[in-house]
Each structure stands twice: as structure tokens, then as C-alpha cells.
Amino acid sequence: MAKNSDDTPRKKGKGNQIVVWALMAMLVVGLGGFGVTSFGGGLTSIGRVGEREIATNTYARALQQELAALTAQFGQNVSLAQAQSLGVDRQVLQSIVAQTALDNEADRVRLSVGDAVIAQRITETPAFQGTSGQFDRESYRFVLDRNNLTENAFEAGLRADVARQLLTGAIAGGFVAPAPLTDTLYNWVSERRGFSLLQLTGDELAAPLGTPDDAALQAFYDANIASFTAPEAKRIRYAALLPDEIAADQPVDEDTLRRMYDARIAEFVQPERRLVERLIYPSAEAAADARARLDAGEAFETLVAERGLDLEDIDLGDVSRETLGAAGDGVFALEGPGVAGPFDSELGPALFRMNAILSAQEITFEDARTDLAIEMQTDSARRAIADRVEAIDDLLAGGSTLEEVAQDQGMTLDTLDYVAADTAPEGIAGYPAFRTAADALAEGDFPEAVLLADGGVVAMEFVERVPAAPIPFDAAREDVVAAYTADATAKALADRAIEVKAEVEAGQSLGAFGIVQRTANISRDGFVEDAPPELLTAVFAMEPGEVRVIEGRGFVGVVRLDEVLPAAQEGDEVAALKAAIAAQVEQALSQDALQLFSNALTDEAGIFLDQNAINAVNAQFN
């Protein structure tokens, strides 16, 4: 059967935390269909914390749940070995130990809940409700049976979970963020800075770099051989059929093309439009005050920054007069770039900055015909390929070779050296579905049809593993020249930047050395186009008037800090941000307190883990 996959796995970071309803989620929701069974044979525990045993099935279920989550996250099956390489098994074990320590403490202080509470939790659980929305005992039994649980075992686990909730609530609740800490964090986050930046390029060098001779290139090649080494690759033979390859052979119907054009007439015939940004204010007074400041010479970007926004946040794109509503006439009355308003909008009073005029356009059917025909033929090609997928699968399942299938179905047969770490794959390797299948491909695997995002299909087989090896100097010569030149240029620019820095510090104007980019108001999480991240890191570590040289990949510049703009201290937005920071601080304090409490309980009660039992559980997943 054809596979369909479009995403490349990317591991996301995941912190350890104790979630109140984790046990319930694992038992009822997380395990459905994953086949976790009892381990039997007397293996009932993988260890204990104090007097509380860590049940084998508890660890197995938690591990299975994490594997299922990773599988869903990556879009492909994740083995235990792969999860172990990410430390998932250790994270699961740590979480289970922490939960067991809390359960042990709840037992010690005789903390529990009555049957009425457990009954209420069970009857309110959606998984146990029937079509009427009420608790259904048959549904309850079915879900538990599906997960190899008895009512007694599930209810005991739920009772322990609720008791743990009471215990953790008593430990982690009630924290208040210290005002000095909240204020310090707010001032740090909200501080903004203005700076001047001179980016140096090869044009600023006093003399052009000379052409390197073969000896210099060979020495550079030898010193940087890792940069000119082809990585280990997986040689793959594949047969592919792509829509673009057969689209030109598909018929074109003129009547259908005309209907396509008429149905999408708004795409081809457009009225005059404007590129517009909209800056919204909470009241008409605030909008009028902003307009007055703008008329007095205030920069529009400064008003945007004061609202805690970036230009992309207020960008409406290209809009028509009708789209702008009440502001349409005012904005379209502008004969060139400028600011109109304030006008009412559906979100409140706003200023509208118009950046460009886009003239009305009309693409006739004759002009659009070629593109419409290509679109029709490509769509026909996709359908034609879809009709062949089953035949391709049948041939492969029947033992036909890739060569035979390619010849029978008109597919292209080729071979490539596939590198999983390639960040800019070309050709067939550029398809996410191809890369996913190629990543999983191993020696001895039988080829099968894999559907591609554009409607194409490919089948592949493993040929051999190609070890990493240096690219011969002659073959890599062009890349060696480019790398040598870039390296020499970067060194020369760095030396020049040091000279410029010294002259600016001595009183020379930064603008005397080239075009200076002025940034008047930027936050720590801002973005400076074409500049490396090191720039803002340096800017927020500098003192006013300080000058520094900034170096990054393909970038050399000189920056001077012009101004430090302290955080605003009044207004609704200030209060909202401080409240958000305080909430994060309180959450962090709660989590730290709970972690310290769990660690103390674990140390006091003592831990015993049976590694052999843990290995036995892990072996069930291999």
C-alpha cells in the first residue's frame, strides 16, 4: 500500500513536570490501541520509593505513552532505541519516581479521598459516557478492558492521583511573585535601545584581494579538509513518476479553460489597491494624540513600538477601497505614501499608513491561457499518476524489479547518494515524503510506492552505504576558491573594522566610513535584517556611546550605542505585561518548590530500582 508522509521529524524540547491528571490520561486516553499488556511471570515491580512499589505496568504505560507522543510528533514510528538516544526513558523513570515519592508521602500522612469523590470523577469522564452524554457502565468496562485494567486497579490509581493532587496543591499553591523581581524582569524585558550600524563590505577595502595561486588554495584545502569532505551517504536506486514529467502530454480543453478563467475572474481583474499598515488605538483621544505627535515630526515606527508591536503586526498587505471600510476614502485620497486618519475600524480608532499604490490590472483570457493550461495539464497528470499507483503497488508486491516497474509504468529510473543531514536537498530528495522514506530505508527492504506532496509517486531500494570521503581537490576547486576568498575577505574586513572603531572612538564620525543604518528603538527580541544575532546581544550589553566590532557569518560591522530607552512605567499595557511576568514567576516558584519537595521526599524515603526489571520492560518494546 502506498505511503503518504510530508513532515520531517524534529524533536521538540520537553520539560519534566508532574501533571495532576497524568495518571488518568495515561490509563484512559493515552493507551487506547497501543497494546500494553501485563508482564506476568512474577515481574510486578521495577523498584520502590520508601514503602511504595513502582508497578511494572505503570512504568510500561508511561513509556508507551511517550513513544506514542513521539510517533505522533514525528509522523513516523519511533523505536525505543531512538527514544533512548533522546533520554526519554530516563525522563519517564524520573517522573514515575517523583510521583511515587508523592504517593508514598500521601500514604505516610494517611491522605486519601472518599468513594463519593472517586465516583464523581469517573462519571464526569467523557471516555466513560454513552451517546446520551451520561455515565455508561458498559462504556466504562469496555475502556478499562481495552487497556487491560480492572475496575479496582483503575479506581485505586485514580484515588492515588487525587490524593497526590491535594498534596501537590498544598506544596505548590499560594506563591506570590516578589514585586522587586517582577519589576526587575519587566525593566529588563521592556528596555529598548537605539544604535547606529556601519556594515563593511569588500568595497570598503583599500585594495582588492589578489587572486590566490594553486599553492595557497591547496594549503587552504588541506587546512580545512572537513569542509571539503562529502558526508556519509545512503545510495538509493529509485523509480519516480512526477506530474511535471507528463503534464505536457495531457490534453487541453478550451471550454474548460474559459470556465476556469470566468470562475476566477477576481484573480485576473483587480481594482486599484494600496499597500497599507493599520495602527489601532484604544480610544479616539489616544488616536488623535498619536496623530498630533506624528504631525509634529514623530516617526511612525516610534508609535508602533510604543504599542508593543512590530511593523509586520500591523501590515494589512494590499487592500482595496472597500476592504478598508470607513477608512477607504481617506486612504485612497492620498496621492503618495503617507499617513491618513485616525479613522474608525472594526477594532477601534486607527491610523493608516499607505506605503505604495498598486494600479488596477486586467489580465485577459488570452494572457492567462498559458498558465491556466499548465494548471489543467498538471492536474490531469496528478490524476493519471493516481490511477497508476495501485498498478505500481501490485507489480512491486508481485516481485517485479524497479527496472521492470519503471519500464512498464513509464517511470524515471535513477540513483542518488542520499544524505539525511542535507539542509537544502535538490531534485527528488527535496520532497519531505521521499526524505522520510529514505531515512527509514534499510538494506533488504522491498520497494513500495510512496506518494509525494505534488501528486507524484516514487519507489526506492537500498543499494549500498557510501562512506564519508574527501572531495578531490580538482573537483572541489571552485568551492575552495569561493571559501578561500570569503575567508580572506572576512579577515581583511575585520582588520578594517578595528581601524574604523579606533577612529570613531577618537572623534571621527561613523558616517564618514560609509552608509550608516540607524535603528532608533528596538527591543531585545527585535530583528535587524542581514545582521547576525550577535549584533543585538552586543547592543544590549553596551554602554551609551560605546563602539564595538560585530562579526558573524558573512557579516562584519561597527556598531555604536546611541541611546538606552528605559521601560515605560505607566499604562494598561505595562500592568498587563507585569501581571504576565508575575504569573510566570509564580509558576516557576511553584514548580521549583514541588521539585525540591519531591527530591526531599525521595532522599528521605530512599529509592531502590531493579535495573534487570527495567531492562525486561524495555525489551518488550524492541
C-alpha positions in Angstrom: 0.0 0.0 0.0 1.2 3.5 -0.8 2.7 5.5 2.0 2.0 9.2 2.4 4.2 11.4 4.6 5.1 15.1 4.3 6.9 16.0 7.5 10.5 15.7 8.6 11.0 14.7 12.3 12.1 17.5 14.6 12.5 16.8 18.3 10.9 19.4 20.4 12.1 20.1 23.9 10.0 18.8 26.7 10.5 19.6 30.4 9.8 17.3 33.2 6.8 18.1 35.3 4.2 16.4 37.5 0.8 16.8 35.9 -2.1 16.2 38.2 -4.2 14.2 35.8 -1.3 12.4 34.1 -2.2 9.0 35.5 -5.8 9.3 34.5 -4.8 10.5 31.0 -2.4 7.5 30.7 -4.9 5.0 31.8 -7.9 6.2 29.9 -6.8 8.2 26.8 -3.1 7.6 26.1 -3.1 3.8 25.8 -6.0 3.1 23.5 -4.9 0.7 20.8 -1.2 0.6 21.9 -1.4 -3.0 23.3 0.3 -2.6 26.7 -0.2 -5.8 28.5 0.6 -7.3 31.8 4.2 -8.5 32.0 3.4 -11.5 34.2 6.0 -14.1 35.3 6.1 -12.5 38.7 7.6 -9.3 37.4 5.2 -6.8 39.1 7.6 -4.1 40.2 10.7 -2.2 38.9 11.6 -0.8 42.3 10.2 1.2 45.1 10.3 4.6 46.9 10.0 4.1 50.6 7.2 1.6 51.1 5.5 2.4 47.8 6.2 -0.1 44.9 6.7 1.2 41.4 4.4 -1.1 39.4 5.9 -2.6 36.2 2.8 -1.8 34.2 2.9 1.8 35.5 6.4 2.3 34.0 5.4 0.4 30.8 2.3 2.5 30.3 4.2 5.8 30.8 6.9 4.7 28.4 4.4 3.6 25.8 2.6 6.9 26.1 5.8 8.8 25.5 6.6 6.7 22.4 3.1 7.3 21.1 3.6 11.0 21.6 6.9 11.0 19.7 5.4 8.9 16.9 2.6 11.5 16.5 5.1 14.3 16.7 7.5 12.9 14.2 4.9 11.4 11.8 6.6 8.0 11.8 7.1 5.2 14.3 9.8 5.9 16.9 11.6 2.9 18.4 12.7 2.7 22.0 16.3 2.9 20.9 15.6 6.2 19.2 13.7 7.5 22.2 16.6 6.4 24.5 19.0 8.4 22.4 16.9 11.4 23.3 16.8 10.5 27.0 13.1 9.8 27.0 13.4 6.6 29.1 15.3 8.5 31.8 12.7 11.3 31.8 9.9 8.8 32.2 11.7 7.0 35.0 12.4 10.3 36.8 8.8 11.3 36.5 7.5 8.0 37.8 9.9 8.1 40.8 8.8 11.6 41.7 5.1 10.6 41.5 5.8 7.5 43.6 7.6 9.6 46.2 4.5 11.8 46.5 2.2 8.7 46.7 4.5 7.3 49.4 4.2 10.6 51.4 0.4 10.6 50.9 0.3 7.1 52.4 2.5 8.1 55.3 0.3 11.0 56.3 -2.8 9.0 55.6 -4.1 11.4 52.9 -6.9 10.0 50.8 -10.3 10.8 49.4 -13.7 9.1 49.8 -15.7 6.9 47.4 -18.0 9.8 46.6 -15.2 11.9 45.1 -13.9 8.9 43.0 -17.4 8.2 41.8 -17.9 11.8 40.7 -14.6 11.9 38.8 -15.5 8.7 37.0 -19.0 9.7 36.0 -17.7 13.0 34.7 -15.0 11.4 32.5 -16.1 11.8 28.8 -14.5 8.4 27.9 -17.0 6.7 30.2 -20.1 8.4 28.8 -22.5 6.9 26.4 -24.3 8.6 23.4 -26.7 10.4 25.8 -23.8 12.2 27.5 -24.3 10.4 30.8 -22.1 7.8 32.5 -22.5 4.4 30.9 -21.2 1.4 32.8 -20.7 -0.7 29.6 -18.5 2.1 28.2 -16.6 2.2 31.5 -16.0 -1.6 31.4 -15.1 -1.5 27.7 -12.5 1.2 28.0 -10.8 -0.4 31.0 -10.9 -3.8 29.4 -9.3 -2.4 26.3 -6.4 -1.1 28.4 -6.1 -4.3 30.4 -7.3 -2.7 33.6 -9.7 -3.9 36.3 -12.1 -1.5 37.9 -10.3 -2.0 41.2 -6.9 -1.2 39.7 -8.2 1.9 37.9 -10.1 3.3 40.8 -7.1 2.7 43.1 -4.9 4.6 40.7 -7.4 7.4 40.4 -7.7 7.6 44.2 -3.9 7.9 44.5 -3.9 10.6 41.8 -6.5 12.8 43.6 -4.6 12.4 46.9 -1.4 13.4 45.1 -3.3 16.5 43.7 -4.2 17.5 47.3 -0.6 17.1 48.4 0.9 18.9 45.5 -1.7 21.7 45.8 -0.7 22.3 49.4 3.0 22.5 48.5 2.9 24.4 45.2 -0.1 26.7 45.9 -0.1 30.2 47.3 3.2 31.6 45.9 3.3 35.3 45.2 5.9 36.8 42.9 8.1 39.3 44.7 7.5 42.8 43.4 11.2 43.7 43.1 11.8 40.6 41.0 8.8 41.3 38.8 9.9 44.9 38.3 13.5 43.9 37.5 12.4 41.4 34.9 9.9 43.8 33.4 12.5 46.6 33.1 14.9 44.1 31.5 12.4 42.8 29.0 10.9 46.2 28.1 14.1 48.2 27.8 14.8 49.4 24.3 17.8 50.8 22.6 18.9 52.9 19.7 22.1 52.3 17.8 24.0 53.1 14.6 25.4 50.4 12.5 28.0 50.5 9.7 28.3 47.3 7.7 31.6 46.8 6.0 31.8 45.1 2.6 34.6 44.3 0.2 34.1 47.7 -1.4 35.4 49.4 1.8 38.8 47.7 1.4 41.7 49.9 0.4 43.0 47.4 -2.1 41.2 44.4 -3.8 42.2 41.0 -2.7 44.7 39.3 -5.0 43.9 36.0 -6.9 45.2 33.1 -4.9 47.7 30.8 -6.5 47.4 27.0 -6.5 49.8 26.6 -3.6 47.7 28.9 -1.4 44.5 27.1 -2.5 46.0 23.7 -1.8 47.2 24.8 1.7 43.7 26.2 2.4 42.1 23.0 1.2 44.4 20.8 3.4 43.8 23.0 6.4 40.0 22.9 6.0 39.6 19.4 4.6 36.5 18.8 6.8 34.7 21.5 4.8 35.5 19.7 1.5 34.5 16.2 2.7 31.4 14.5 1.3 29.4 13.1 4.2 28.4 9.5 4.6 25.5 8.8 2.2 22.9 6.1 1.5 23.0 5.2 -2.1 19.4 4.7 -3.3 18.0 3.5 -6.6 14.5 4.9 -7.3 11.8 4.9 -9.9 9.7 8.1 -9.9 6.8 9.5 -11.8 6.2 13.2 -11.3 3.3 15.4 -12.6 5.7 17.8 -14.4 7.2 14.9 -16.4 3.9 14.0 -18.1 1.9 17.2 -17.8 2.8 18.4 -21.3 1.3 15.2 -22.8 -2.1 15.8 -21.2 -4.9 17.2 -23.4 -6.2 20.8 -23.1 -9.9 21.6 -23.4 -10.6 25.3 -24.5 -14.1 25.4 -23.0 -12.8 24.2 -19.6 -10.1 26.8 -19.7 -12.7 29.5 -20.3 -14.8 28.3 -17.4 -11.7 28.3 -15.2 -11.0 31.9 -16.2 -14.6 33.0 -15.5 -14.8 31.3 -12.1 -11.6 33.1 -11.0 -12.2 36.5 -12.6 -11.4 38.3 -9.4 -7.9 36.9 -9.6 -7.4 38.3 -13.1 -9.3 41.6 -12.9 -8.4 43.6 -9.8 -9.3 47.2 -8.9 -6.7 49.8 -7.8 -5.2 48.8 -4.4 -2.9 50.2 -1.7 -0.2 48.7 0.5 -1.5 49.7 4.0 -0.5 49.4 7.6 -3.1 49.9 10.4 -2.1 51.1 13.9 -5.1 50.7 16.3 -5.7 52.7 19.5 -7.9 52.0 22.5 -9.8 55.3 22.1 -10.4 58.2 19.8 -8.4 60.5 22.1 -5.4 58.3 22.1 -5.5 58.1 18.3 -5.8 61.8 17.9 -2.9 62.4 20.3 -0.8 60.0 18.2 -1.7 61.9 15.0 -0.7 65.2 16.6 2.7 63.7 17.6 3.1 62.4 14.0 2.3 65.8 12.6 4.9 67.3 14.9 7.6 65.1 13.4 7.4 61.8 15.5 8.3 58.8 13.5 5.5 56.3 12.7 7.8 53.5 13.7 8.1 55.0 17.2 4.3 55.0 17.6 4.3 51.4 16.5 7.0 50.4 19.1 5.1 52.2 21.9 2.1 50.0 21.2 4.4 46.9 21.7 4.1 46.0 18.1 6.3 45.3 15.1 5.6 46.5 11.6 4.6 43.0 10.5 1.9 43.0 13.2 0.1 46.0 11.6 0.6 45.1 8.0 -2.7 44.7 6.1 -1.0 43.9 2.8 -2.6 45.1 -0.5 -6.2 46.1 0.1 -9.0 47.7 -1.9 -11.0 50.7 -1.0 -14.0 48.5 0.0 -11.8 46.4 2.3 -10.8 49.4 4.4 -14.5 50.3 5.1 -14.8 53.8 6.6 -11.1 54.5 6.1 -11.2 53.7 2.4 -11.9 57.1 1.0 -9.3 58.8 3.2 -6.6 56.3 2.4 -7.3 56.3 -1.3 -7.3 60.1 -1.3 -3.6 60.0 -0.7 -1.6 60.6 -3.9 1.6 59.1 -2.5 2.9 57.3 0.6 1.7 58.9 3.8 -0.5 58.5 6.9 -4.3 59.0 6.9 -6.6 59.2 9.9 -7.5 58.5 12.5 -10.5 56.6 11.1 -12.8 54.1 12.7 -12.2 50.4 12.1 -13.8 47.2 13.2 -11.2 47.1 16.0 -11.2 50.7 17.1 -9.8 54.1 16.0 -6.7 53.7 13.9 -4.0 55.5 11.9 -3.5 54.1 8.4 -0.1 54.4 6.7 -0.2 53.9 2.9 3.2 52.7 1.5 2.5 52.2 -2.2 -0.2 52.4 -4.9 -0.9 49.3 -6.9 -2.6 50.2 -10.2 -5.7 48.4 -11.3 -4.9 45.4 -13.5 -6.7 43.2 -16.0 -5.3 40.0 -17.3 -7.2 38.9 -20.4 -8.1 35.3 -21.1 -5.6 35.2 -23.9 -2.8 36.4 -21.5 -3.9 33.9 -18.8 -4.5 31.0 -21.1 -0.9 29.6 -20.9 -0.9 29.5 -17.1 -4.4 28.0 -17.0 -3.4 25.3 -19.5 -0.4 24.4 -17.4 -2.5 24.2 -14.3 -5.1 22.0 -16.1 -2.4 19.7 -17.5 -0.7 19.4 -14.2 -4.0 18.5 -12.5 -4.7 15.9 -15.2 -1.2 14.5 -14.7 -1.8 14.1 -11.0 -5.0 12.1 -11.7 -3.2 10.0 -14.2 -0.5 9.1 -11.7 -3.1 8.4 -9.0 -4.6 5.9 -11.4 -1.3 4.1 -11.7 -0.4 3.8 -8.0 -2.3 0.6 -7.5 -0.7 -1.0 -10.5 2.7 0.1 -9.3 2.0 -1.4 -5.9 0.8 -4.7 -7.4 3.9 -5.0 -9.6 6.2 -4.4 -6.7 4.2 -6.8 -4.4 4.4 -9.4 -7.2 8.2 -9.3 -7.2 8.9 -7.1 -10.2 12.2 -5.2 -10.0 12.4 -1.4 -10.0 13.7 -1.5 -13.6 10.7 -3.6 -14.7 8.2 -1.4 -12.9 9.8 1.8 -14.3 9.6 0.4 -17.9 6.1 -0.8 -17.5 4.7 2.3 -16.0 6.8 5.0 -17.8 8.7 6.0 -14.7 12.2 7.6 -14.5 14.8 5.3 -13.1 17.8 6.9 -11.3 20.3 6.6 -8.4 21.3 9.2 -5.8 23.6 9.4 -2.8 21.1 10.5 -0.1 22.4 12.5 2.9 19.9 12.8 5.7 21.6 15.9 7.2 21.4 17.8 3.9 19.5 21.1 4.7 19.0 22.1 1.1 18.2 18.9 -0.8 17.6 19.2 -4.5 15.6 17.2 -7.0 13.6 14.2 -5.8 15.3 14.5 -2.4 13.6 17.8 -1.9 10.2 16.1 -1.2 9.6 15.6 2.5 7.9 12.2 1.8 10.9 11.0 -0.1 13.3 12.0 2.7 11.1 10.3 5.4 11.1 7.1 3.4 14.8 7.4 2.6 15.6 7.9 6.3 13.8 4.7 7.2 15.1 2.7 4.2 17.4 -0.2 5.2 19.2 -3.0 3.4 16.9 -5.8 2.4 13.7 -3.6 2.4 11.4 -4.3 -0.5 10.4 -1.2 -2.6 6.9 0.1 -2.3 5.1 3.1 -3.7 5.4 6.4 -1.7 3.1 9.3 -2.6 4.6 12.8 -2.9 3.0 16.1 -2.0 2.6 17.2 -5.6 0.8 14.0 -6.6 3.9 12.2 -7.8 4.9 8.7 -6.8 8.3 7.1 -6.1 9.6 3.7 -5.1 13.1 3.1 -3.9 15.6 0.4 -2.8 18.8 0.4 -0.8 22.0 -0.1 -2.9 24.9 0.5 -0.5 26.3 2.8 2.1 28.8 5.3 0.8 31.4 6.2 3.5 32.4 9.8 4.0 35.4 10.8 1.9 37.3 14.0 0.9 36.3 15.5 -2.4 39.3 15.6 -4.7 40.9 19.0 -4.9 40.3 19.3 -8.6 36.6 18.5 -8.2 36.3 20.9 -5.2 38.4 23.7 -6.7 35.5 26.1 -7.4 34.3 25.7 -3.8 37.8 26.0 -2.5 38.3 29.3 -4.3 35.0 30.7 -3.0 35.7 29.6 0.6 39.3 31.0 0.4 38.1 34.3 -0.9 35.3 34.6 1.7 37.8 33.8 4.5 40.4 36.3 3.3 37.7 39.0 2.8 36.4 38.4 6.3 39.8 38.7 7.8 40.6 41.9 5.9 37.2 43.4 6.8 37.8 42.5 10.5 41.1 44.3 10.4 39.4 47.3 8.7 36.6 47.3 11.3 39.2 47.6 14.1 40.7 50.6 12.4 37.3 52.2 11.9 36.4 51.6 15.6 39.6 53.3 16.7 39.0 56.4 14.5 35.4 56.7 15.7 36.5 56.4 19.3 39.0 59.2 18.6 36.1 61.5 17.4 35.6 60.7 13.8 32.0 60.4 12.5 30.8 56.8 11.9 29.1 58.1 8.7 32.5 59.1 7.3 33.2 55.5 6.6 30.1 54.6 4.7 26.3 54.3 4.8 25.1 54.1 8.4 21.9 52.2 9.3 20.2 54.0 12.2 17.8 51.9 14.5 16.1 54.3 16.9 14.0 51.9 19.0 14.5 48.2 19.3 13.8 45.5 21.9 15.9 42.5 22.9 13.8 40.2 20.7 13.9 42.6 17.7 15.3 41.8 14.3 17.8 43.6 12.2 17.8 42.5 8.6 21.0 40.9 7.3 22.7 41.2 10.7 23.8 38.3 12.8 22.2 37.5 16.3 25.4 38.7 17.9 24.5 42.3 17.0 21.6 42.7 19.4 23.4 40.6 22.1 26.2 43.2 21.9 23.9 46.2 21.7 22.1 45.2 25.0 25.5 44.7 26.7 26.9 48.1 25.7 27.0 51.5 27.4 25.8 54.6 25.6 28.5 55.9 23.3 30.4 52.6 23.3 31.6 51.3 19.9 32.1 47.6 19.1 33.1 45.5 16.1 30.5 42.8 15.3 31.5 39.7 13.3 29.2 37.0 12.1 28.8 34.6 9.3 29.3 36.7 6.2 29.0 39.9 8.2 31.4 42.5 9.6 30.3 45.8 11.0 30.9 48.5 13.5 28.1 49.4 15.9 27.7 52.4 18.3 25.1 52.5 21.0 23.4 55.9 20.8 20.6 55.7 23.4 19.1 53.5 26.2 15.3 53.8 26.4 14.1 52.7 29.8 10.9 50.7 30.1 7.6 52.6 30.3 6.2 52.6 33.9 2.5 53.5 33.4 -0.4 52.3 31.3 -2.6 49.3 30.8 -0.1 47.5 28.7 2.6 47.9 31.4 0.2 46.5 34.0 -0.7 43.6 31.7 2.9 42.7 31.0 3.9 42.9 34.6 0.9 40.6 35.5 2.1 38.1 32.9 5.6 38.1 34.2 4.4 37.7 37.8 2.3 34.7 36.7 5.3 33.1 35.1 7.4 33.8 38.2 4.8 32.3 40.5 4.5 29.2 38.2 8.3 28.8 38.3 8.4 29.1 42.1 5.6 26.5 42.4 7.4 24.1 40.1 10.7 24.6 42.0 9.1 24.1 45.3 7.4 21.0 44.1 10.6 19.6 42.6 12.5 20.3 45.8 9.8 18.7 47.9 9.8 15.6 45.7 13.6 15.4 45.9 13.5 15.7 49.7 10.8 13.0 49.9 12.8 10.7 47.7 16.0 11.3 49.7 14.2 10.7 52.9 12.3 7.6 51.9 15.1 6.0 49.8 14.9 4.7 46.3 15.5 1.1 45.0 15.4 0.5 41.3 15.7 -3.0 39.8 17.7 -2.5 36.6 17.0 -6.0 35.4 13.3 -5.5 35.7 13.6 -2.2 33.9 15.6 -3.9 31.1 12.9 -6.6 30.9 10.2 -4.0 30.4 12.3 -2.1 27.8 12.9 -5.4 25.9 9.2 -5.7 25.3 9.4 -2.6 23.1 12.1 -3.8 20.9 
